[in-house]
Every structure is written in C-alpha cells, then in structure tokens.
C-alpha cells in the first residue's frame, strides 16, 4: 500500500514538473509548439533508451512465452481434430 501511495503522489509531481519545464521553454523560445516538440522528442529519446536498455529482454521473454503457448495450442488443436475425425468415422 505505501508503494501505491508513493506512485499516486509522485505522478502528479512529475507531470507538473514537465508542464513547468515546457512552459519555461515556451517563454524561452517564444513558441509553445516548439517547446512541446522539444519536450516530446526528449521523452521519445528517453523511452527509446529505456526500451533498449531494460525492456527489450522482457519483451523477448514474453514473445518466447507466447510462441510456446501458440505451439501448445496448435498441438491441442491437432489432437482435437484427430478425435473429431475418429468420432465422425464411428458415427458415420
């Protein structure tokens, strides 16, 4: 529960800091659009770096698990098809 409260209190603080930074850049550049583009590109670079540094291996593990689930479901489906063929032959 303390972690949830921490996250719920830190998120608005981060949003307000980003907003203040964007407004400051807008006054510095005399352009709100340019400030938003700069801040957006900065966060895009941060997100890309985070993906390649820490999330890429996690995404790879999830893909491997999904492949295993797909292969298992394919084997089960072929087994069910075989059973249906046997039932159809028996009832025909």
N, C-alpha and C positions, 0 to 999 in steps of 0.2 A: 504493500500500500504506500509506503514512503516514496518508492520509485515513481509510482503513478502521480503522486502529488508533485514530485520534483519535475517530471516531464510536463505536467499541466501548468506549472508556473514558469518553466524555462522557455517554453514555446512562444508565449506572448512576448516575453522579453526579447527573444531573438528576432521576432517579426518587427517589433518596434525599433530595434537597432538597425535592421535592414532598411526599414522605412526612413528612419532619420538619416542614414547614410545616403540613400537615394535622393532625399530632399536636399541634403547638403551638396551632393554632386550636381543636382539640377540648378542650384543657385550659382555654383562654381562655373558650370558650362553655359548657363542661361538657356538651358533646354531640358525639359523634363523627359522628352523622348530619348535624347542621347544618354541621360543619366540612367534611365531604365534599361537601355540597351547595354550599357557598360556593366551594370549590376547583374543583369540577366546572363551576359556572357561569362562573367566571373563565376557565377553559380553553376553554369554549364561546365566550365572547366573543372571546378571542384567536384561536381558529380561524376564527370568522366574519370578523373583521377581516383576517386573513391571506388568506382566500379572496377577499374583495372588493378588497383592495389588490394582491395579486400573482398569485393563481392563476386569477382569473376570465378573464383574457385567454388564459392557457394552455389552460383548459378550452374556451374558444370556438374556439381554433385546432384542437384535437382534434376538436371537433364538426364543423367545416368539413371537415376531412380525412375524417372518417367519411362525411359527405354525398357527397364526391367518390368515395370507394370504393363507396358504395351505388349512385350513378348509373352508374359504370363497370360494376359487376356487373350492373346492370339492362340495360345496352346489350349486354353479352356474352350474357346470358340470352336476350334477344330475338333476337340473331344465331344462337344455337344452336337456338332454336325454329324459326327460318326454315330453317336447314339440315336439321333433322329433318323439317319438312314436305316439303322437296324430296326427301329420301331416301325418305320414305313414299310420295310420288307416284310415284317412279321404281320402287320395288319392288312397288307395287300393280298 
